[in-house]
């Protein structure tokens, strides 16, 4: 099953954060909203990855890649 957002990569960008062992611990998603002409940003970290300052780092890295 392909999620609808993944069918339109020009409208949704997803970045997955993984550990060195390739375990996913978070994601950042950009969704295009044409009615407002803006990208909406959603991000989440696994509970075990929180509290270590990763949120701002992950968001910053995703914003750089999005440019």
C-alpha positions in Angstrom: 0.0 0.0 0.0 1.4 3.4 -1.0 0.3 6.3 1.2 -1.5 9.1 -0.8 1.2 11.6 0.3 3.9 9.5 -1.2 2.1 9.4 -4.6 2.8 13.2 -5.0 6.4 13.9 -4.0 6.1 17.5 -5.2 3.5 18.1 -2.4 5.0 16.1 0.5 8.7 15.5 1.5 9.5 13.0 4.3 12.9 12.6 6.0 13.6 9.7 8.4 16.2 10.0 11.2 18.0 6.7 11.8 20.6 5.6 14.4 24.0 4.2 13.2 22.3 0.8 13.4 19.6 2.0 11.0 16.8 2.0 13.6 14.3 4.8 12.8 14.0 7.3 15.7 12.2 10.2 14.1 10.8 11.9 11.0 10.3 15.3 9.6 7.6 15.9 7.0 6.9 18.9 4.8 3.4 19.1 3.3 2.5 21.7 0.7 -0.7 23.7 1.2 -1.5 25.3 -2.1 -4.4 27.4 -0.7 -1.9 29.3 1.6 1.1 28.8 -0.6 3.1 27.4 2.4 4.9 24.3 3.5 3.5 22.9 6.8 6.2 21.1 8.9 5.5 18.1 11.2 8.2 16.3 13.1 8.4 13.7 15.8 11.0 11.8 17.7 10.6 8.4 19.4 10.3 8.8 23.2 13.7 7.2 23.7 15.3 9.9 21.4 13.8 12.9 23.2 15.5 15.2 25.7 18.9 15.1 24.0 18.6 18.2 21.7 18.0 16.1 18.6 14.7 17.8 17.7 16.3 21.1 16.7 19.2 19.3 14.9 16.9 17.1 12.9 14.6 20.0 12.0 17.6 22.1 11.0 19.1 19.3 8.8 15.7 18.7 7.1 15.3 22.4 6.4 18.7 22.5 4.8 17.9 19.5 2.6 14.5 21.0 1.7 16.1 24.1 0.2 
